[in-house]
Amino acid sequence: MQIHSFNKTAIATLLSLVVATGCTTTSSDNATSNTSTDSTETTTEATATEVRYFVDESGYAIRGTDPVAYFTEEAAVAGSDEFTHTWDDATWRFANAENRDRFAADPEKYAPQYGGFCAWAVSQGNTAPIDPEAWKIVEGKLYLNYDKRIQKRWEKDIPGNIEKANGNWPGVLG
């Protein structure tokens, strides 16, 4: 995992908080791939007025998944390098030009909540990466989770977890 602009103490604190919230996995697929050079994760910098988005090793938000497709196709659809848009220091990929143009016209409508970090983790006062397949639209807003197991925890009290996450965001960015 590659993290920019954090000191060693902050990294250790972040990792211990992720483990404490359960936003980890014990499967060998995820546990080992998260430490490989293929899965290096970065985040963009945040100031008091801007939001930082979780991006993968290629600089893509939502791991290159089309954010508009969650709303229009009700599915996680891979985006294409042919259709991209840069917004809030993140590159967003889209399945087609129409989705790219919809996003560009109103990014707040389609961008995931909490900077694309795991909604469960944010509700617990932390951040964690996401699996684009672990998602839900609630009241017209896109929420992502670390994986489907964590999503089940989040879904046990969606209104309560959203309320807690809203109170923690963006303070969890440090």
N, C-alpha and C positions, 0 to 999 in steps of 0.2 A: 504494500500500500504506500503510495506516495502522497504526502500531505505538504502543502506549501504554507509558509508563513506561520508555523506553529513551533514552539520550543519543545524540547523533550518532555518536560513536565506536563505540558498541555496534551501531548500525544498520549502519554501514559494515562492521564486522567480520562481522556476521551475513550480510549480502548477499554478501560475498566468500567466506564459507564455503559458502553455498548454491551459488554458482557453482562452487567447487572440487569439490564432491561430485557435480556433474552433475545436481543437482535443479533444473535449469532447462530451458527448452524454447526451441527456436529457431523454432517455428512461429508464424506471425503471429497466429493465433487466440489462443493462450495468452499469448504474449509481450506483446501489446498489451492484452488484456483484464485481465491481472494488474495493470496500472497505471491502469486506468480507475476512475472513482468507483463503477461497478457492482460491482467486485471488491475493494473495500476490505476487508482482513482484519484482525481484531483477535484478541487473546488475552486470557484472563482472567489476573489476577495470581496469582502463586504464592508461598507461604511455604514454610518448610522442611518442613511436614507435609502440605501439600495439593498436588494435581496441577493443573496448568493445562491446559485443553483448547483445542485449535485450534477457533476459531469463525469463520464467515464474516461478511460485512458486516451481516447481519441478526441476528447473535448465535447462529446455529444451529451446533451440533456436526455434524460430518460433512456439512456443506453442506446440512443439512435432510434427509438420508437416514435412514431408519428403521434403527437398529442391530440390532434384533431380527430383522428380515427377512433379514439376512445368514445367520442361523442357521436360521430356520424356512423360508425360501423359497429359500435359497442364491442370492440375487440382491440387487443394490442397488436398493431400492425407495424412491421418494420418499415422505417423510413429509407430513403434512397439518398446517396450522395449527389444525385442529380437535382434534388429539390431540398435546399437548405435555407435557413434564415438565421441570422445572428441577432439575438436579443438578450439583454442583461448579461453580457459577457459569456453566453453559452451558445453553442451551435445546435440548432434544432433541425432534425431531419423529418421529411414528409414523404408519404407514399406517392403524392402527385402535386402538381402545381396548384390545383384548386385548394387543397388543404394548406399548402404553404401560404397562399394569399389570404386565406381566412385567418390563419394565425397572425400574419403580419398586420392585418387590419385591427385585431383585437387580442393581443397575446395574453392579457390577464384572464380572458374568458376560457382559454384552453390550457394555459400553463398549470402544472400541478401545484397543489398547496404545499406550503412549507419548503419551497425551493426544490421540490422534487425529492426531498429526503423522506425516509420512512415515517409515515404519519404516527405509527405506534411509538416509535422512538421519541419523536418530538413531544408526544403526549406525556412521556416519561421524563422529559427534560433533557433529551440527548438528540444526537443525529446519527443516522445510519444509512448506508446505501440501500438501493431498492432492486426489486425484480419487476420488470415491466409487466409481467403476467399477474402480479398481485396488485390489483387496482379496484377502485370502486368510485363511481360518481354519486355524490350525495348533494342534493339541492343544487345541481348544476356545477359542482366543483369536483375536480379530479384529485383523488387521494391515492397515494402509492404506499406499498409496504415492502419490507425487507424480503419477505417470501410469503407463500400461502399459509404457512404455519403461524407466522406472526400476524398475518391478516385476520386469521380466525380469532386471535386474542383481541385485536382492534375492533372487530365486528361485534364482540360481546356487549359493548357499550359505545356505539358510534357517537351519539350526541355528547356523552360525557368525555370521550377521548378527544373529540374535536374541540370541545370547550377547554380542556386542559392544554391541548396543543396550541390553540389560539393564544392562550395566556403565556405560553413558553416561547412563542415565535415572535420576533427573530432572536430573542435573547440567547437561545441555545447556540447561536453561531459564535458566541464569545465576544 
